Amino acid sequence: MTEFPMTIGRERAPGTDTFAVINPSTGETAGYAPNATLSDLDRAVAAAQEAFETWSQKRDAELKAACEAVTAKLSEHAEELATLVTMEQGIPLNGLGSRW
């Protein structure tokens, strides 16, 4: 079964505990998600505030390039992501919202 970690400050943060993500159409466990703590939240907020200092100073062209890189990565993994959304939400693979 797949366990999905958090990402905090560009680093994997597995968390101290997880919870099962249940496919509502089958009742089966689709994977495990981290059960974040208040400490995890504080770390994530601090990392976001730190990142804002750098990202808010970037020019539009740099921000555009970063968005395009994210779009390319999502497109590269579109089928995998559609399958995960389908399992998480219990919708048909070709159902509304499973593919974008």
C-alpha positions as CSV (number, residue, x, y, z in Angstrom):
1,M,0.0,0.0,0.0
2,T,1.3,3.4,-0.9
3,E,2.1,5.9,1.9
4,F,2.3,9.5,0.8
5,P,4.6,11.9,2.8
6,M,4.2,15.6,3.2
7,T,6.6,18.0,1.7
8,I,7.8,20.8,4.0
9,G,10.4,23.3,2.8
10,R,11.3,21.2,-0.3
11,E,12.0,18.2,1.9
12,R,10.1,15.0,2.5
13,A,8.4,15.0,5.8
14,P,6.8,11.6,6.6
15,G,5.1,12.7,9.8
16,T,4.8,10.7,12.9
17,D,1.5,9.0,12.1
18,T,-0.7,8.2,9.1
19,F,-4.3,7.6,8.4
20,A,-6.0,5.4,5.8
21,V,-7.5,7.0,2.7
22,I,-10.6,5.0,1.9
23,N,-12.0,4.6,-1.6
24,P,-15.6,5.5,-1.0
25,S,-16.9,3.3,-3.9
26,T,-15.2,0.1,-2.7
27,G,-14.5,0.7,1.0
28,E,-10.9,-0.4,0.4
29,T,-7.8,1.4,1.5
30,A,-6.4,3.4,-1.4
31,G,-3.3,4.5,0.5
32,Y,-2.0,6.2,3.6
33,A,-1.7,10.0,4.2
34,P,0.3,11.7,6.9
35,N,-1.6,12.9,9.9
36,A,0.2,16.2,10.4
37,T,0.8,17.6,13.9
38,L,0.7,21.2,15.0
39,S,4.5,21.1,14.9
40,D,4.3,20.0,11.2
41,L,2.0,22.9,10.5
42,D,4.3,25.4,12.2
43,R,7.2,24.1,10.2
44,A,5.2,24.3,7.0
45,V,4.1,27.9,7.7
46,A,7.7,28.9,8.6
47,A,8.9,27.3,5.3
48,A,6.2,29.1,3.3
49,Q,7.1,32.5,4.9
50,E,10.8,31.9,4.1
51,A,10.0,30.9,0.5
52,F,7.8,34.0,0.1
53,E,10.8,36.2,0.8
54,T,12.6,34.8,-2.3
55,W,9.6,34.1,-4.6
56,S,8.0,37.5,-4.1
57,Q,11.2,39.1,-5.5
58,K,11.3,37.0,-8.7
59,R,10.4,38.6,-12.0
60,D,7.4,37.6,-13.9
61,A,9.4,35.6,-16.5
62,E,11.0,33.5,-13.7
63,L,7.6,32.9,-12.1
64,K,6.2,31.9,-15.5
65,A,9.0,29.5,-16.1
66,A,8.4,27.9,-12.7
67,C,4.7,27.5,-13.4
68,E,5.5,26.0,-16.8
69,A,7.9,23.5,-15.2
70,V,5.2,22.5,-12.7
71,T,2.7,22.1,-15.6
72,A,5.1,19.9,-17.5
73,K,5.7,17.7,-14.5
74,L,1.9,17.3,-13.9
75,S,1.4,16.5,-17.5
76,E,4.2,13.9,-17.4
77,H,2.4,12.2,-14.5
78,A,-1.2,12.9,-15.6
79,E,-2.3,9.3,-15.9
80,E,-0.8,8.4,-12.5
81,L,-2.5,11.4,-10.9
82,A,-5.8,10.6,-12.5
83,T,-5.7,7.1,-11.1
84,L,-4.9,8.4,-7.6
85,V,-7.8,10.9,-7.7
86,T,-10.1,8.2,-8.9
87,M,-9.1,5.9,-6.0
88,E,-9.3,8.7,-3.4
89,Q,-12.7,10.0,-4.6
90,G,-14.3,6.7,-5.7
91,I,-15.2,8.1,-9.1
92,P,-14.9,6.4,-12.5
93,L,-11.5,7.0,-14.1
94,N,-13.2,8.9,-16.9
95,G,-15.6,10.6,-14.5
96,L,-15.9,14.3,-13.9
97,G,-12.8,15.7,-12.3
98,S,-10.5,12.6,-12.6
99,R,-8.7,13.9,-15.6
100,W,-8.0,17.5,-16.3
